[in-house]
């Protein structure tokens, strides 16, 4: 998908070089503002604005957090808004687990129009009258796209084909076919339907339908592809016109902050983040450690399983410190990552 130019200042938070200053000759213009204190290690949940790539957001937060060590979990397309989970400092090591979490979305699907990108940023391929689609047919088609599915990702996805992103091959004029992948859609509910009118290829008006939906799905699911498949099932084609991610794992919009809200943090104050332990509690089950167990884990040693469930578990010391992420191996919990090493 073509990346949009970020709104306002450059992606890294600077301003465009002034004409005639020489600032554009490979050197960034000097920023005389005092350096903001470096943010603590932790998780920052951003409500991504439309028109920004996920990389744009990371670049802006690097400046706001005064550190290069910022990463994100789960890319959002430029047109999409909503929850983007960022790790700062040592918390970047938690992002692997967050990326694989299930996600919630709200979206709008336009029935009757197919596009090259399966969303509103692409060129129109076909326009079909969708006014005859009934609510029963719509509900049945959505239900058929719920559960364990084999989904063909969008050709303009970031999936690599022979070492090159699929969207780059599409931009170069290649025909790209991606293999179907197993995904799980646990919710695909129709929230509302509204009639709309678009201009057909002959210049006349064509009746289409805008369908608001709610989706809960596994990592790796493409909501654009769900929109495409919904339209194909109904025989009229479809594309996505709006997408908002409302949850990634244990992180929802209730803890998300906009970039504007972050920008007004006083220059002499570090950007506030979810502390490591709090962030881990939102993403994992917790195994409370004794002081002796915390020390053992800090050396990379295993500890008794106790009441820990299967899968990754946050290991929390008596003082509230996140020691690491552990999982069951044999008869012990052993560290996958250690975040509070001994010494």
C-alpha positions as CSV (number, residue, x, y, z in Angstrom):
1,X,0.0,0.0,0.0
2,X,1.3,3.4,-0.9
3,X,2.6,5.2,2.2
4,X,1.1,8.6,2.8
5,X,3.1,11.6,3.7
6,X,2.7,12.4,7.4
7,X,0.6,15.4,8.4
8,X,2.4,18.5,9.6
9,X,6.2,18.2,10.4
10,X,8.5,15.7,8.9
11,X,8.2,12.1,10.1
12,X,11.1,12.4,12.5
13,X,9.5,15.4,14.2
14,X,11.7,18.0,12.6
15,X,10.6,20.8,10.3
16,X,11.4,21.1,6.6
17,X,14.7,22.9,6.0
18,X,14.4,26.6,5.2
19,X,15.2,27.7,1.6
20,X,18.7,29.1,1.3
21,X,20.0,28.0,4.7
22,X,21.9,25.0,3.4
23,X,20.0,22.9,5.9
24,X,18.9,20.6,3.2
25,X,22.4,19.5,2.1
26,X,22.4,16.2,4.2
27,X,22.4,18.0,7.5
28,X,19.3,18.4,9.8
29,X,18.7,22.0,10.9
30,X,19.6,22.6,14.5
31,X,16.9,22.3,17.1
32,X,17.7,24.7,20.0
33,X,15.0,23.3,22.3
34,X,16.3,21.6,25.4
35,X,16.4,17.8,25.1
36,X,13.4,16.1,26.7
37,X,14.3,13.6,29.5
38,X,14.4,10.1,28.2
39,X,11.2,8.1,28.8
40,X,11.3,5.2,31.2
41,X,11.2,1.6,29.8
42,X,7.6,0.7,29.2
43,X,4.7,0.5,26.7
44,X,3.0,3.5,25.0
45,X,-0.3,3.0,23.4
46,X,-0.9,5.5,20.6
47,X,-4.2,6.3,18.9
48,X,-2.8,6.5,15.4
49,X,-4.2,9.2,13.2
50,X,-5.3,8.7,9.6
51,X,-2.7,9.5,7.0
52,X,0.3,8.4,9.1
53,X,2.2,5.1,8.6
54,X,3.2,3.1,11.7
55,X,6.8,4.1,11.0
56,X,5.9,7.8,11.0
57,X,4.4,7.3,14.5
58,X,7.5,5.5,15.7
59,X,9.7,8.3,14.4
60,X,7.7,10.9,16.2
61,X,7.7,9.0,19.4
62,X,11.5,8.5,19.2
63,X,11.8,12.3,19.4
64,X,9.2,12.7,22.1
65,X,10.7,9.9,24.2
66,X,14.3,11.0,23.5
67,X,15.5,7.6,22.5
68,X,16.0,5.6,19.3
69,X,14.9,2.4,21.0
70,X,11.2,2.5,20.1
71,X,9.4,-0.3,18.2
72,X,5.8,-1.1,17.4
73,X,3.6,-4.2,17.4
74,X,1.2,-4.8,14.6
75,X,1.3,-2.4,11.6
76,X,-1.6,-0.3,10.7
77,X,-2.2,1.0,7.2
78,X,-2.0,4.7,6.7
79,X,-5.8,5.1,6.2
80,X,-6.5,3.2,9.5
81,X,-6.7,4.7,12.9
82,X,-6.6,3.4,16.4
83,X,-4.5,1.3,18.7
84,X,-0.8,1.1,17.9
85,X,1.3,-0.5,20.7
86,X,4.8,0.9,21.0
87,X,7.6,-0.5,23.2
88,X,10.2,1.9,24.6
89,X,13.6,0.8,25.8
90,X,13.7,-2.7,27.2
91,X,9.9,-3.0,26.6
92,X,10.6,-3.5,22.9
93,X,11.4,-7.1,23.9
94,X,7.8,-7.6,24.8
95,X,6.5,-6.6,21.4
96,X,7.0,-10.1,19.9
97,X,4.2,-11.4,22.2
98,X,1.9,-8.4,21.6
99,X,2.2,-8.7,17.8
100,X,0.7,-12.2,18.0
101,X,-2.3,-11.1,20.2
102,X,-5.9,-11.1,18.9
103,X,-7.3,-7.7,17.8
104,X,-10.6,-5.8,17.7
105,X,-11.7,-3.5,14.8
106,X,-14.6,-1.4,13.7
107,X,-14.8,-0.9,9.9
108,X,-17.0,0.3,7.1
109,X,-17.3,-1.9,4.0
110,X,-18.7,-0.4,0.8
111,X,-20.7,-3.1,-1.1
112,X,-20.8,-2.6,-4.9
113,X,-17.3,-1.2,-5.5
114,X,-14.1,-3.2,-6.0
115,X,-10.7,-1.5,-5.9
116,X,-7.2,-2.4,-6.8
117,X,-6.1,-2.2,-3.1
118,X,-9.3,-3.5,-1.5
119,X,-9.6,-0.2,0.3
120,X,-10.5,3.4,-0.5
121,X,-6.9,4.3,-1.5
122,X,-7.0,2.2,-4.6
123,X,-8.4,2.7,-8.1
124,X,-11.9,1.5,-8.9
125,X,-12.1,-1.8,-10.8
126,X,-15.8,-2.4,-10.9
127,X,-19.1,-0.7,-9.8
128,X,-22.2,-2.9,-9.3
129,X,-25.7,-2.1,-8.1
130,X,-25.8,-3.5,-4.5
131,X,-29.3,-2.3,-3.6
132,X,-30.8,-5.8,-3.9
133,X,-28.6,-7.2,-1.2
134,X,-30.8,-8.2,1.7
135,X,-30.0,-8.0,5.4
136,X,-30.5,-11.8,5.6
137,X,-28.0,-12.4,2.8
138,X,-25.5,-10.0,4.4
139,X,-25.8,-11.7,7.8
140,X,-25.3,-15.1,6.2
141,X,-22.3,-14.0,4.2
142,X,-20.7,-12.5,7.3
143,X,-21.4,-15.6,9.3
144,X,-19.7,-17.7,6.7
145,X,-16.6,-15.6,7.1
146,X,-16.5,-16.3,10.9
147,X,-14.4,-19.1,12.5
148,X,-11.3,-20.8,11.4
149,X,-10.6,-19.7,7.8
150,X,-8.1,-20.0,5.0
151,X,-7.7,-16.4,3.9
152,X,-5.9,-15.1,0.9
153,X,-4.1,-11.9,2.0
154,X,-4.4,-8.7,0.0
155,X,-1.9,-8.5,-2.8
156,X,-0.9,-5.1,-1.6
157,X,0.2,-6.4,1.8
158,X,3.6,-6.3,3.4
159,X,4.1,-10.0,3.0
160,X,7.4,-10.8,1.3
161,X,7.5,-12.7,-2.0
162,X,11.0,-13.8,-3.0
163,X,12.5,-11.2,-0.6
164,X,10.4,-8.3,-1.9
165,X,7.2,-6.8,-0.3
166,X,4.1,-7.9,-2.2
167,X,2.9,-4.3,-2.4
168,X,6.2,-3.2,-4.1
169,X,5.7,-5.9,-6.7
170,X,2.1,-4.7,-7.4
171,X,3.3,-1.1,-7.7
172,X,5.9,-2.3,-10.3
173,X,3.1,-3.8,-12.4
174,X,3.5,-7.4,-11.4
175,X,0.5,-9.8,-10.9
176,X,0.9,-11.1,-7.4
177,X,-1.0,-14.1,-6.0
178,X,-0.4,-15.0,-2.3
179,X,-1.1,-18.4,-0.8
180,X,-4.1,-18.7,1.6
181,X,-3.2,-18.6,5.3
182,X,-5.1,-19.9,8.3
183,X,-6.7,-17.2,10.4
184,X,-9.4,-17.1,13.0
185,X,-12.3,-14.6,12.9
186,X,-14.2,-14.9,16.1
187,X,-16.5,-12.0,15.5
188,X,-17.8,-10.5,12.2
189,X,-21.0,-8.6,13.2
190,X,-23.0,-6.2,11.0
191,X,-23.7,-3.1,13.1
192,X,-25.6,-1.0,10.5
193,X,-26.3,-0.5,6.8
194,X,-26.7,2.8,5.0
195,X,-27.5,3.3,1.3
196,X,-25.1,5.4,-0.8
197,X,-24.7,6.5,-4.4
198,X,-21.5,6.5,-6.5
199,X,-20.8,7.4,-10.1
200,X,-20.6,4.4,-12.4
201,X,-18.2,4.0,-15.4
202,X,-20.8,5.5,-17.8
203,X,-21.3,8.6,-15.5
204,X,-24.6,7.5,-14.2
205,X,-25.5,7.0,-10.5
206,X,-25.2,3.5,-9.0
207,X,-26.7,2.4,-5.7
208,X,-24.3,0.9,-3.2
209,X,-24.4,0.0,0.5
210,X,-22.1,1.1,3.3
211,X,-21.9,-1.6,6.0
212,X,-20.5,-0.9,9.4
213,X,-19.0,-4.0,11.0
214,X,-17.2,-5.1,14.1
215,X,-14.4,-7.7,13.8
216,X,-12.4,-9.7,16.3
217,X,-9.7,-11.7,14.7
218,X,-6.3,-13.4,15.2
219,X,-3.0,-11.9,14.3
220,X,-2.4,-12.0,10.6
221,X,-6.0,-11.5,9.5
222,X,-6.5,-8.8,6.9
223,X,-9.8,-6.9,7.4
224,X,-9.4,-5.6,3.8
225,X,-9.5,-9.2,2.7
226,X,-12.6,-9.8,4.8
227,X,-14.3,-6.9,3.0
228,X,-13.2,-8.3,-0.4
229,X,-14.5,-11.7,0.4
230,X,-17.8,-10.4,1.8
231,X,-18.4,-8.5,-1.5
232,X,-17.5,-11.5,-3.6
233,X,-19.8,-13.8,-1.6
234,X,-22.7,-11.4,-2.2
235,X,-21.8,-11.1,-5.9
236,X,-21.3,-7.3,-5.9
237,X,-17.7,-6.8,-4.9
238,X,-16.6,-4.6,-2.0
239,X,-13.8,-2.6,-0.5
240,X,-12.9,-1.1,2.9
241,X,-13.6,2.6,3.4
242,X,-12.7,3.0,7.1
243,X,-10.8,1.0,9.6
244,X,-10.2,1.6,13.3
245,X,-8.4,-0.8,15.6
246,X,-9.9,-0.6,19.1
247,X,-7.8,-3.3,20.9
248,X,-4.6,-5.3,20.6
249,X,-4.5,-8.0,23.2
250,X,-4.9,-6.4,26.6
251,X,-4.4,-2.8,25.3
252,X,-7.5,-0.9,24.2
253,X,-8.4,2.7,23.3
254,X,-9.0,3.4,27.0
255,X,-5.2,3.6,27.6
256,X,-4.4,5.1,24.2
257,X,-3.1,8.6,23.7
258,X,-3.1,10.8,20.6
259,X,0.1,12.3,19.3
260,X,-1.4,15.8,20.0
261,X,-1.8,14.8,23.7
262,X,1.8,13.6,23.8
263,X,3.1,16.7,22.1
264,X,1.8,19.0,24.9
265,X,4.0,17.2,27.5
266,X,6.2,19.9,29.0
267,X,9.7,19.9,27.4
268,X,11.3,19.3,30.8
269,X,9.1,16.3,31.6
270,X,9.6,12.7,30.3
271,X,6.7,11.3,28.3
272,X,4.6,9.0,30.6
273,X,4.5,5.3,29.7
274,X,2.9,2.2,31.1
275,X,5.6,0.8,33.4
276,X,7.0,-2.6,32.4
277,X,5.2,-4.6,35.1
278,X,1.9,-2.9,34.4
279,X,2.3,-3.4,30.7
280,X,3.1,-7.0,31.2
281,X,0.0,-7.5,33.4
282,X,-2.2,-6.3,30.6
283,X,-0.6,-8.7,28.1
284,X,0.1,-11.9,30.1
285,X,-1.0,-14.1,33.0
286,X,1.1,-13.4,36.0
287,X,3.3,-15.6,38.2
288,X,4.1,-13.9,41.4
289,X,7.6,-14.8,42.5
290,X,9.3,-15.1,45.9
291,X,12.5,-13.1,46.4
292,X,14.5,-16.3,46.0
293,X,12.7,-17.2,42.8
294,X,13.1,-13.7,41.4
295,X,16.9,-14.0,42.0
296,X,17.0,-17.4,40.3
297,X,15.2,-16.1,37.3
298,X,17.5,-13.1,37.1
299,X,20.3,-15.5,36.6
300,X,18.4,-17.4,33.9
301,X,17.5,-20.3,36.1
302,X,14.2,-22.1,36.2
303,X,11.6,-21.9,39.0
304,X,8.7,-24.2,40.1
305,X,5.6,-24.0,37.9
306,X,3.3,-23.2,40.8
307,X,-0.1,-22.0,39.5
308,X,1.2,-20.6,36.2
309,X,-0.9,-21.5,33.1
310,X,0.6,-22.8,29.9
311,X,2.0,-20.2,27.5
312,X,4.0,-17.1,28.1
313,X,3.7,-15.7,31.7
314,X,4.9,-12.5,33.3
315,X,7.1,-13.2,36.2
316,X,6.8,-10.4,38.8
317,X,9.1,-10.0,41.8
318,X,7.8,-9.1,45.3
319,X,8.7,-5.5,44.8
320,X,6.6,-5.3,41.6
321,X,9.5,-5.5,39.2
322,X,9.0,-7.4,36.0
323,X,11.8,-10.0,36.1
324,X,11.0,-11.5,32.7
325,X,8.7,-13.6,30.6
326,X,8.7,-17.3,31.4
327,X,7.0,-20.5,30.0
328,X,6.7,-24.0,31.1
329,X,9.4,-26.4,30.0
330,X,9.2,-29.8,31.6
331,X,8.6,-29.5,35.3
332,X,9.8,-25.9,35.6
333,X,9.1,-22.3,34.4
334,X,12.1,-21.2,32.4
335,X,12.8,-17.7,31.1
336,X,12.1,-16.8,27.5
337,X,13.4,-13.3,28.1
338,X,15.0,-11.8,31.3
339,X,14.3,-8.1,31.8
340,X,15.9,-7.7,35.2
341,X,19.2,-9.6,35.0
342,X,21.3,-10.1,38.0
343,X,24.0,-7.5,38.7
